[in-house]
Amino acid sequence: MTQDIEISVIDSLAAISDREWDACAAPEALHDGGRAEDPFVTHRFLSALEESSSVGPGTGWSPRHLIARRDDEVIAVAPMYVKSHSQGEYIFDHSWAHAYERAGGHYYPKLQIAVPFTPVTGRRLLARPGDEIAGLSALVQGAVQLADQNNLSSLHITFCSDDEVAAGKAMGLLHRTSQQFHWDNEGYRTFDDFLARLSSRKRKNIRKERAQAQGFGGEIIQLTGDALRPEHWDAFWEFYQDTGARKWGSPYLTRAFFDLVHETMRDDVLLVLAIEDGHPIAGALNFIGSDRLFGRYWGSTEYYPSLHFELCYYQAIDFAIAQGLSRVEAGAQGEHKLARGYLPNTTHSLHWARDPGFGRAIADYLEAERAAVDEEIEILTSYGPFKSTQNESDHD
């Protein structure tokens, strides 16, 4: 570790000012007053998780954030948690845990550098501009040292950036890949411009789905900023509870989280609602970055054909085109997104195991897994909805 850098650990974002944290996490927003590139690593988002008790005692996510200082000035930070399970991570290591415990070890607790419940690629080792190399190195060394000294089985840095992967591999961390589906804006001016890039059959199917969804008997609205009202969050909480109960057994986020997001982040939120007879019956929650839209949660109290696709995918594309955003990231998993213009992209994570033998076993596993992920992405991309040649007929 660089000699003049001091690493400390805090158990709450309240122990560091938002300006000190965001100078590392979102310097672009501090400098020009615009949106954060990644809203999920900002002080206000991570604080909302803590203040709402979505993380903390009883959740299996115990905050232990890393702070790197030089001459008492914060130069780098990392959102880090002690985990007592592997829920809410979206990079699955359950088989690793089972193997470790069958061998007589204790896999939990472990250390996780991540944004809880958020499968979004971004920087996880957050350094101030100009301090990237020293800050990243200090954070990794500090996290490994903390795990080792406390006899923790492992360290995991999930959904990290390409630059972090290169630096982490050079420092001996293990590299894992996965995939999720993203929509890329190729300079489209309208949704029809996007459709024109698709094969005739896929284009017809999307038009059919949109017509079917929009004909459900009500209206679909997009809300952001001051247009969001408490009653909208009341409705979305009902949707979220239903989806959370079906997917995870119980929702990860508390009701208070959405109130805090409304208070501190409503300008960074896009809520799409389907309204029937004056009442919301379905909704999709997105967060807005400086150049990306992030689809996060969906739910409904009434079923209508194709309404899920419209609210989650097509409305997101509409918004991205209108706002000039370059990408929509629609969350983890879901090959059904492929036919709707969302193509597979590689995501990355870094790992360290305290036991050398276990680390070697993981390394062998990851080598084979990376090859399989690459092959799957190649195959899925070949089945994408876009025209195979520019000469394909545009006639419907």
Secondary structure as the mmCIF struct_conf table of DSSP 4:
data_model
#
loop_
_struct_conf.conf_type_id
_struct_conf.id
_struct_conf.beg_label_comp_id
_struct_conf.beg_label_asym_id
_struct_conf.beg_label_seq_id
_struct_conf.end_label_comp_id
_struct_conf.end_label_asym_id
_struct_conf.end_label_seq_id
TURN_TY1_P TURN_TY1_P1 GLN A 3 ASP A 4
STRN STRN1 ILE A 5 ILE A 10
BEND BEND1 ASP A 11 ASP A 11
HELX_RH_3T_P HELX_RH_3T_P1 LEU A 13 ALA A 15
BEND BEND2 ILE A 16 ILE A 16
HELX_RH_AL_P HELX_RH_AL_P1 ASP A 18 ALA A 25
HELX_RH_AL_P HELX_RH_AL_P2 PRO A 27 ASP A 32
BEND BEND3 GLY A 33 GLY A 33
BEND BEND4 GLU A 37 GLU A 37
HELX_RH_3T_P HELX_RH_3T_P2 PRO A 39 VAL A 41
BEND BEND5 THR A 42 THR A 42
HELX_RH_AL_P HELX_RH_AL_P3 HIS A 43 GLU A 51
TURN_TY1_P TURN_TY1_P2 SER A 52 SER A 53
BEND BEND6 SER A 54 VAL A 55
STRN STRN2 GLY A 56 GLY A 56
TURN_TY1_P TURN_TY1_P3 PRO A 57 GLY A 60
STRN STRN3 TRP A 61 PRO A 63
STRN STRN4 HIS A 65 ARG A 70
TURN_TY1_P TURN_TY1_P4 ASP A 71 ASP A 72
STRN STRN5 GLU A 73 ALA A 78
STRN STRN6 MET A 80 LYS A 83
BEND BEND7 SER A 84 HIS A 85
TURN_TY1_P TURN_TY1_P5 GLN A 87 GLY A 88
BEND BEND8 TYR A 90 ILE A 91
HELX_RH_AL_P HELX_RH_AL_P4 HIS A 94 ARG A 102
TURN_TY1_P TURN_TY1_P6 ALA A 103 GLY A 104
BEND BEND9 PRO A 109 PRO A 109
STRN STRN7 LYS A 110 ILE A 113
BEND BEND10 ALA A 114 ALA A 114
TURN_TY1_P TURN_TY1_P7 PRO A 116 PHE A 117
BEND BEND11 ARG A 124 LEU A 125
STRN STRN8 LEU A 126 ALA A 127
TURN_TY1_P TURN_TY1_P8 PRO A 129 GLY A 130
HELX_RH_AL_P HELX_RH_AL_P5 GLU A 132 GLN A 149
TURN_TY1_P TURN_TY1_P9 ASN A 150 ASN A 151
BEND BEND12 SER A 153 SER A 153
STRN STRN9 SER A 154 THR A 158
BEND BEND13 PHE A 159 PHE A 159
HELX_RH_AL_P HELX_RH_AL_P6 ASP A 162 ALA A 170
TURN_TY1_P TURN_TY1_P10 MET A 171 GLY A 172
STRN STRN10 LEU A 174 ASP A 184
BEND BEND14 GLY A 187 GLY A 187
BEND BEND15 ARG A 189 THR A 190
HELX_RH_AL_P HELX_RH_AL_P7 PHE A 191 LEU A 195
TURN_TY1_P TURN_TY1_P11 ALA A 196 ARG A 197
STRN STRN11 LEU A 198 LEU A 198
HELX_RH_AL_P HELX_RH_AL_P8 SER A 200 GLN A 214
TURN_TY1_P TURN_TY1_P12 GLY A 215 GLY A 215
BEND BEND16 PHE A 216 GLY A 218
STRN STRN12 GLU A 219 LEU A 223
HELX_RH_3T_P HELX_RH_3T_P3 GLY A 225 ALA A 227
HELX_RH_AL_P HELX_RH_AL_P9 PRO A 230 TRP A 248
BEND BEND17 GLY A 249 SER A 250
BEND BEND18 TYR A 252 LEU A 253
HELX_RH_AL_P HELX_RH_AL_P10 ARG A 255 MET A 265
HELX_RH_3T_P HELX_RH_3T_P4 ARG A 266 ASP A 268
STRN STRN13 VAL A 269 GLU A 276
TURN_TY1_P TURN_TY1_P13 ASP A 277 GLY A 278
STRN STRN14 HIS A 279 ILE A 288
BEND BEND19 SER A 290 ASP A 291
STRN STRN15 ARG A 292 SER A 300
BEND BEND20 THR A 301 GLU A 302
TURN_TY1_P TURN_TY1_P14 PRO A 305 SER A 306
HELX_RH_AL_P HELX_RH_AL_P11 LEU A 307 PHE A 309
HELX_RH_PI_P HELX_RH_PI_P1 GLU A 310 TYR A 314
HELX_RH_AL_P HELX_RH_AL_P12 GLN A 315 GLN A 323
TURN_TY1_P TURN_TY1_P15 GLY A 324 GLY A 324
BEND BEND21 SER A 326 SER A 326
STRN STRN16 ARG A 327 GLU A 329
BEND BEND22 ALA A 332 ALA A 332
HELX_RH_3T_P HELX_RH_3T_P5 GLU A 335 ARG A 340
TURN_TY1_P TURN_TY1_P16 GLY A 341 GLY A 341
STRN STRN17 LEU A 343 ALA A 353
BEND BEND23 ARG A 354 ASP A 355
HELX_RH_AL_P HELX_RH_AL_P13 PRO A 356 SER A 382
TURN_TY1_P TURN_TY1_P17 TYR A 383 TYR A 383
BEND BEND24 PRO A 385 PRO A 385
STRN STRN18 PHE A 386 PHE A 386
BEND BEND25 SER A 388 THR A 389
TURN_TY1_P TURN_TY1_P18 GLN A 390 ASN A 391
BEND BEND26 GLU A 392 GLU A 392
#
